[in-house]
Structures are given as C-alpha cells and as structure tokens.
Amino acid sequence: MKIVSLCGLLGYGYSEESLEAAFAEKVDYVGVDAGSTDPGPYYLGSGKSFTDRGAVKRDLSLALPKALAQKAPFIIGTAGGAGSRAHTDWLLDILREIASEQKLSFRMGVIYSDVDRDYVLQKLHEGKIIPMSETFPLTEEAVNASTRIVSQIGVAPFLRLLDEGVDVIVSGRACDTAIYAAPCIHEGYPEGLAFHMAKIMECGAMCCEPVAAADVMQGYMYKDHFELEPASPNRKCLAARAAAHTMYEQGNPYLIFEPDGVIDLKNASFEQMTERRVRISGAEFRPAEQKTLKLEGVRKAGCRTICVGGINDPLTISRFPEIEKTVQDFVRKNAKLDPSDFSLRFRTYGGPESSFGVVIDAVGATQEIADTICSLARSRLLHCDYDGRKSSAGNVAFPFSPSDVHVGDVFTFSIYHLAVVDDLAETAVSHIEEVRS
C-alpha cells in the first residue's frame, strides 16, 4: 500500500514536480496535517487559521483532483489550524469552492471534535481528568471561562468513515499520527508499524536531506515493515534522519504514546535500502490500559499592544535590568490602574556584546488599557537615566512608525488535560455529505 504525505502542514506548500512524481504510480491514500497547538492558544480562541487561505487553497487545488482520479481517499486532520468547528467549516468552504471551480464531485466525511463545558465539568466531577502537569490543575472556574474546547481524537473516528467508503475526510482536532495510521489499520496492517510510519510521515519530508516540511513524502506499507522515500529526486531519506524524527516531540525515545495505546520501538530497526529509501521494522503496539483523549480549551486573557525596539550601545545594554525596573516602577505609579487589569513584560533578545532587541509587551483588560501601558513604558524606556550614562537621550531605536502595534485579543490555555473516556470516538460527531460541482 502506498500513502502520500503532501507536506508537513497544509498551506506550507510543496513542489508541483514532487506531486507529479508521487502520482506517477498508483497512490492508495493521501494525507496532510492542517494544524497544531505550536502557534499558541490565540488561533483556537479567535477561530482563525494561522495558515493563509490562498496557500491552503493552492495546496488542495493541486492534490485533490489527483487523489480523486486515482480513487485515493484524501485525509485532512486538525482543519483550519486549531481544529474547532469554526476552523473545520472554514476548510470545508475552501473544498466546496475548489469542487465548484474544477467541476469535482465526491463523498466527504466530516468529523467535529469539539466538546462543551458540561462535558468537561462532568469528567472533572467524576474524577476522570488527568493533569498533564502538576502545576496546571483543572478547576471549575477554568472550564466555565473557556470559550472553545476541542478534543484531540485518535484513529477511531477516521476508521468509521473509511468503512463508509468516503473520498475525502476533513477532521477537527486530531492526533497527527491518526491521519496516516488510520488507513494502514483500515487495510489490515500491523498497528505498531502503522503508527510508527505515521509518526515519521506527518511532517512531510522532515526525515530527508535536505530537510523540508514543505515537500511530498511517500510511504510504502508491507506486512512486516514499511519503506520511506521522498517524491523529489533532489532529496534523500536517510536512516539516521528517520530515526531522529521518530523521537520528535517524544519524552521517551523508545515509546510513542497515542490515545489508542503505546508504540514500543525497542526492537525497531532502520535500514538504508538505496541512496534515497529507508526500510523500517520492529515497532510493536500495546493497547492502552486506560483510554484517554487530550482536551484543549482557551479563555480570553485581555488585549495586547507591543512595541519593538533595538539598542546598540553596550553601556545601555549592560544597564538594562536597572532600566527595566525603573520603567516598571514608573508605569505602576503613573498608570493609576488596578494592577490586576494589566501586565507589562520586556522580552529581550541578544546582548550583552551584540545588538540588543527589546519588545515591550503590554496586556490589558481592554485594548485602551494595553495601549496606555505600552505608551507609558515606551516613553519612559526611551528617556530613562541610569548609572554611568553620558549621553543625554535616546536609549532605544524604533524601526517602525507608528511604534506601537495593536495586536488585539489575547488568549491563554485554560484546559490542557487528559480526559478518561469509555470510547475513543465519544467526542467525535461525524456526517457524510455529497459534494457536487
């Protein structure tokens, strides 16, 4: 069985030549991850995608007709960047638009993985919430303050839609591995190999040299092993790279934890078959003793204004801790605001021997408060005196005018916990629609 990964993330792009090479032979399944929590909680809270609509449409427009022509089910996970219903609907609109423009028709399975506050509260009251960090317990207040909550589903909801014979699957928040493991498991291949291949493929050609999330990767599944080869003839899949990416984002180099179970890699082997192709075997699957799904929820934390500056003077750089304290004290005394209504941080980069970057980061209960705090901090920083100073003005240079940037709403994670579940598909709501040109 051959499965194709378009790229590390939908909208990152890929080479058209690589896509053509991948489809020059029969493709059985196509997959692409479309989201992540890496860009932070803002995108889940705002309902916006962190990838550009035009870039996402380009990636889909090229690959979708090829997948349909070869009857290769096309699986997309964590739609719209964060995977909520709003993000999923955003991506569905793009697919329908492409279908209309290119005169395409297909059966599309849709999976929503949102959960409501009552669901989480019930789990909390039943003692079925597991903190992922001892410093981040879950409280009723945090749940009630959450504006959006999603569950990170595994392979189960994908398998149910594949059983229905759909042409395209668009999923809300999902494990990256589920996109590629589900079709392999659906076809009867060993779960250990399926999840191991999925773990490496979900980032596109990141296991290659040169490394690239923005290119096409090919996986070939067999009964007792799988093989990986980039679609581009200009890249090489290397055993060392594949082994390294196996450990990507993992706390244990031998174990990969998924909602469905644990993939044991103690007996895994990586063999360089050709200059560009690697054979991998040995992964074993152990079903989870306790079924869990990760919950991700966010709440609004205020509004943000920032100001970017640079400092080149070595003396000013060396005195910056003193300057920062002076500015912080000045703002607290002059803002005439409740301290709980704002926060002020200085994010610094570089130094002390080189040029020094500073970002004034002001967050307020309202945009007006954030603007005020940033303005006070910027003006005081610019003219702040310090021991040993010889110049009369100008501590910092601002590269932009206006100097203050209104970032807008700020969100923070309110829920980042595991929920014990009876069924790994219990949070998934699925339906099938007929898309007609």
C-alpha positions in Angstrom: 0.0 0.0 0.0 1.3 3.5 -0.9 0.4 6.6 1.1 1.4 10.1 0.3 2.0 13.0 2.7 1.6 16.3 0.9 3.7 18.3 3.3 4.2 18.9 7.0 1.3 21.2 7.2 -1.4 22.2 4.8 -0.6 25.7 3.4 3.1 25.3 3.9 3.4 24.4 0.2 5.2 21.7 -1.8 6.8 21.2 -5.1 4.5 20.5 -8.0 7.2 18.4 -9.5 7.2 16.2 -6.4 3.4 15.9 -6.5 3.6 14.7 -10.2 6.3 12.2 -9.3 4.3 10.8 -6.4 1.2 10.3 -8.6 3.2 8.8 -11.5 2.5 5.5 -9.8 -0.7 4.3 -8.1 -1.4 6.1 -4.8 -3.8 4.4 -2.3 -4.2 7.2 0.2 -3.3 10.9 0.6 -2.9 12.7 3.9 -2.0 16.1 5.3 -2.0 17.6 8.7 -3.6 21.0 8.8 -3.0 22.3 12.3 -1.1 22.4 15.6 -1.0 24.0 19.0 2.6 25.2 18.3 1.4 28.7 17.3 -0.3 29.1 20.7 -3.8 29.4 22.0 -4.8 32.5 20.0 -6.0 30.7 16.9 -8.3 28.3 18.8 -9.7 31.2 20.8 -10.2 33.5 17.8 -11.5 30.9 15.4 -8.9 32.0 12.8 -6.4 29.9 10.9 -2.7 30.6 11.3 -2.2 29.4 7.6 -3.1 31.7 4.7 -6.4 30.8 2.9 -4.8 31.3 -0.5 -1.9 29.0 0.4 -4.2 26.3 1.7 -6.4 26.5 -1.4 -3.3 26.2 -3.6 -2.2 23.0 -1.8 -5.7 21.5 -2.0 -6.4 22.6 -5.6 -3.4 20.7 -7.0 -3.7 17.5 -4.9 -7.5 16.9 -4.7 -8.2 16.2 -8.3 -5.2 13.8 -8.5 -6.4 11.9 -5.4 -10.0 11.6 -6.8 -8.7 10.5 -10.2 -6.8 7.6 -8.5 -9.6 6.9 -6.0 -7.2 7.5 -3.2 -9.1 8.7 -0.1 -7.8 12.2 1.0 -7.5 12.6 4.8 -7.0 16.1 6.4 -6.6 16.4 10.1 -6.9 19.4 12.5 -8.6 21.5 9.9 -8.1 25.2 9.8 -5.1 25.3 12.2 -6.8 24.6 15.5 -9.5 22.1 14.7 -12.6 23.7 16.2 -15.9 23.6 14.4 -15.2 27.2 13.1 -11.9 26.1 11.7 -13.3 22.9 10.2 -16.1 24.8 8.5 -13.6 27.3 7.1 -11.7 24.5 5.4 -14.9 22.8 4.2 -15.8 26.1 2.4 -12.5 26.0 0.6 -13.0 22.4 -0.6 -16.5 23.2 -1.8 -15.1 26.2 -3.7 -12.5 24.1 -5.3 -15.1 21.5 -6.3 -17.2 24.2 -7.9 -14.3 25.7 -9.8 -12.8 22.4 -11.0 -16.2 20.5 -11.5 -15.3 17.9 -9.0 -17.8 15.6 -7.2 -17.0 13.4 -4.2 -18.3 11.9 -0.9 -16.9 13.9 2.0 -16.8 12.7 5.6 -16.6 15.4 8.2 -15.5 15.0 11.9 -16.1 17.6 14.5 -14.2 17.0 17.7 -15.4 20.0 19.9 -16.7 19.4 23.4 -18.8 21.7 25.5 -18.2 22.9 29.1 -20.8 20.5 30.6 -18.9 17.5 29.2 -15.6 18.6 30.8 -17.3 19.5 34.1 -18.9 16.1 34.2 -15.5 14.5 33.6 -14.0 16.7 36.4 -16.7 15.8 38.9 -16.3 12.1 38.1 -12.5 12.3 38.7 -11.8 11.5 35.1 -9.5 14.4 34.4 -5.7 13.8 34.4 -3.4 16.9 34.6 -0.5 16.8 32.1 1.4 19.0 34.6 1.2 19.1 38.4 1.4 22.9 38.1 -1.8 23.1 36.0 -4.7 21.5 37.8 -8.2 21.9 36.3 -10.8 23.9 38.1 -14.5 24.6 37.5 -13.6 28.3 37.1 -11.2 27.5 34.3 -13.8 25.3 32.5 -16.6 27.9 32.8 -14.2 30.7 31.5 -13.3 28.6 28.4 -14.6 30.0 25.1 -13.7 27.0 22.9 -12.8 23.4 23.8 -11.6 20.6 21.5 -10.7 17.0 22.0 -7.7 15.5 20.2 -9.1 12.4 18.6 -7.2 9.3 17.5 -7.9 6.8 14.7 -11.3 5.5 15.7 -13.5 8.2 14.0 -11.4 8.0 10.8 -11.8 4.3 10.7 -15.6 4.6 10.8 -15.6 7.0 7.9 -13.2 4.9 5.9 -15.6 1.9 6.4 -18.2 4.1 4.7 -16.1 4.5 1.6 -15.7 8.2 1.6 -13.4 10.0 -0.9 -12.3 12.8 1.5 -12.2 13.1 5.3 -11.9 16.5 7.0 -11.4 16.3 10.7 -11.4 18.7 13.6 -8.6 18.5 16.2 -6.9 15.2 15.8 -3.6 13.5 16.5 -1.2 14.0 13.6 -0.5 10.2 13.5 -4.2 9.4 13.1 -4.2 10.8 9.6 -1.7 8.2 8.3 -2.2 5.3 10.8 -5.9 5.0 10.2 -5.7 4.0 6.5 -3.0 1.4 7.3 -5.0 -0.1 10.1 -8.1 0.0 7.9 -6.3 -2.1 5.3 -5.2 -4.6 8.0 -1.6 -3.8 8.5 0.0 -4.1 12.0 -0.8 -1.2 14.3 2.8 -0.8 15.5 4.1 -0.3 12.0 1.1 1.9 11.1 1.7 4.3 14.0 5.5 4.3 13.5 5.2 5.2 9.9 2.6 7.9 10.7 4.9 9.4 13.3 7.6 10.0 10.7 5.4 10.9 7.7 3.2 13.5 9.4 5.9 16.2 9.0 6.4 15.7 5.3 10.0 15.4 4.1 11.5 16.3 7.5 13.2 12.9 7.6 15.1 13.7 4.5 18.2 15.5 3.4 17.8 18.4 2.7 15.2 18.7 5.4 11.8 20.1 4.3 8.4 20.3 5.9 7.3 21.8 2.6 7.5 18.8 0.3 5.9 15.5 -0.6 6.8 12.2 1.3 5.9 8.7 0.2 5.3 5.7 2.5 5.1 2.1 1.4 3.5 -0.3 3.9 4.2 -4.1 3.9 3.2 -6.9 6.2 6.4 -6.8 8.3 8.0 -3.4 7.5 7.5 -0.1 5.8 9.6 2.0 3.5 10.0 5.7 3.1 11.2 7.7 0.1 10.8 11.4 -0.8 8.9 12.2 -4.0 11.5 14.7 -5.1 14.6 13.2 -6.7 16.6 16.0 -5.1 16.0 14.7 -1.6 17.2 11.6 0.2 15.5 9.7 3.1 18.3 8.7 5.5 18.1 6.1 8.2 19.6 8.5 10.8 17.0 11.2 9.8 14.1 8.7 10.1 15.3 7.5 13.5 15.7 11.1 14.7 12.2 12.1 13.6 10.8 9.1 15.3 11.9 10.8 18.5 10.5 14.2 17.5 8.3 15.7 20.3 8.7 12.5 22.4 9.6 12.4 26.0 10.8 8.8 25.7 13.0 7.6 22.8 11.6 4.1 22.9 7.8 4.8 23.4 5.2 6.7 21.5 2.0 7.4 23.4 -1.2 7.7 21.4 -4.9 7.6 22.6 -5.1 4.0 21.2 -2.0 2.7 23.0 1.8 2.7 23.2 4.1 2.0 20.3 7.2 0.2 21.6 10.3 0.9 19.5 12.9 -1.0 21.5 13.2 -3.5 18.6 12.9 -1.1 15.8 15.5 -1.1 13.0 16.3 1.4 10.3 18.0 0.1 7.1 19.3 2.2 4.3 17.9 0.4 1.2 19.1 2.8 -1.5 20.6 6.2 -1.5 17.0 7.7 -1.2 15.0 4.9 0.5 14.9 3.5 4.1 13.3 0.3 5.3 11.9 0.4 8.9 10.6 -2.5 11.0 10.2 -3.8 14.5 7.7 -1.5 16.1 5.2 -3.2 18.4 1.8 -1.9 19.6 0.3 -2.3 23.1 -3.3 -1.2 23.6 -3.9 1.5 26.1 -4.9 0.2 29.6 -6.8 3.4 30.1 -8.4 5.2 27.2 -7.8 9.0 27.2 -8.2 12.0 24.9 -6.4 15.3 25.3 -8.7 18.3 25.8 -7.6 21.8 24.7 -9.5 24.8 25.9 -8.8 28.5 25.9 -10.1 31.7 27.6 -9.7 35.3 26.7 -7.0 36.9 28.8 -7.2 40.5 27.6 -5.8 42.6 24.7 -2.2 43.2 23.7 -0.1 46.1 22.4 3.6 45.7 21.6 6.5 48.0 20.7 9.6 46.7 19.0 13.0 48.4 19.6 16.7 47.9 19.3 19.7 49.0 21.4 23.3 49.2 20.1 25.0 51.0 23.0 26.9 48.5 25.2 26.5 50.6 28.3 22.8 50.8 27.9 22.6 47.1 27.3 24.6 46.3 30.4 22.3 48.5 32.5 19.1 47.1 31.0 17.9 45.2 34.2 18.2 48.5 36.1 16.4 50.4 33.3 13.6 47.8 33.2 13.0 48.1 37.0 12.8 51.9 36.7 10.3 51.7 33.9 8.2 49.1 35.7 8.0 51.2 38.8 7.1 54.3 36.8 4.3 52.6 35.0 2.8 51.2 38.2 2.8 54.6 39.8 1.6 56.6 36.9 -1.0 54.3 35.2 -3.5 54.8 38.0 -5.0 51.4 37.3 -5.7 48.3 39.3 -2.5 46.1 38.9 -4.8 43.1 38.1 -6.0 45.0 35.0 -2.7 44.8 33.2 0.7 43.1 32.8 3.9 44.5 31.4 6.9 42.5 30.3 10.1 43.2 28.4 11.1 40.4 26.0 14.8 40.8 25.2 17.0 39.2 22.5 20.8 39.2 22.0 23.4 41.1 24.0 25.4 41.9 26.0 28.2 42.1 23.5 26.0 42.5 20.4 22.9 44.4 19.3 20.1 44.0 21.7 16.4 43.7 20.7 13.6 44.5 23.1 9.8 44.0 22.8 7.5 45.9 25.1 4.7 43.5 25.8 1.6 45.1 27.4 -1.6 43.2 28.1 -4.6 44.9 29.5 -8.2 44.1 30.3 -9.1 46.3 27.4 -7.3 47.5 24.3 -7.3 51.0 25.7 -5.5 49.9 28.8 -3.0 47.9 26.8 -2.3 51.0 24.6 -1.8 53.2 27.7 0.6 50.8 29.4 2.7 50.3 26.3 2.8 54.1 25.6 3.9 54.8 29.2 6.6 52.1 29.1 7.9 53.1 25.7 8.3 56.8 26.5 9.9 56.1 29.9 12.3 53.5 28.4 13.4 55.9 25.7 14.5 58.6 28.1 15.3 56.5 31.3 18.5 57.6 33.1 20.9 55.1 34.6 24.3 55.0 36.4 27.2 55.9 34.2 25.2 57.4 31.4 27.0 60.1 29.4 24.5 60.7 26.5 21.6 63.0 27.1 18.9 61.0 25.3 18.0 58.0 23.2 18.3 54.6 24.8 16.4 52.7 22.1 15.7 53.0 18.3 12.3 52.1 16.9 12.3 50.5 13.4 8.6 51.4 12.7 6.4 54.5 12.8 3.9 54.2 14.4 6.0 52.4 17.0 3.1 50.8 18.9 1.3 47.8 17.3 -2.2 46.8 18.3 -2.2 43.0 18.5 -5.7 42.7 19.8 -7.3 39.8 21.7 -5.1 37.6 23.8 -6.0 34.0 24.7 -4.4 31.6 27.2 -4.9 27.9 27.6 -7.5 27.2 30.3 -7.6 23.4 29.7 -4.7 21.2 28.6 -5.6 17.9 30.2 -6.4 14.3 29.5 -9.9 13.0 29.9 -10.6 9.3 30.6 -13.1 8.0 28.1 -15.1 4.9 27.6 -15.0 5.1 23.8 -12.2 6.8 21.9 -14.8 8.2 19.4 -17.2 9.5 22.1 -16.3 13.2 21.4 -16.5 12.8 17.6 -19.5 14.0 15.7 -19.4 12.8 12.1 -21.5 13.1 9.0 -21.2 12.4 5.3 -22.1 14.9 2.6 -22.2 14.6 -1.2 -20.2 17.4 -2.8 -21.4 18.2 -6.3 -19.9 20.6 -8.8 
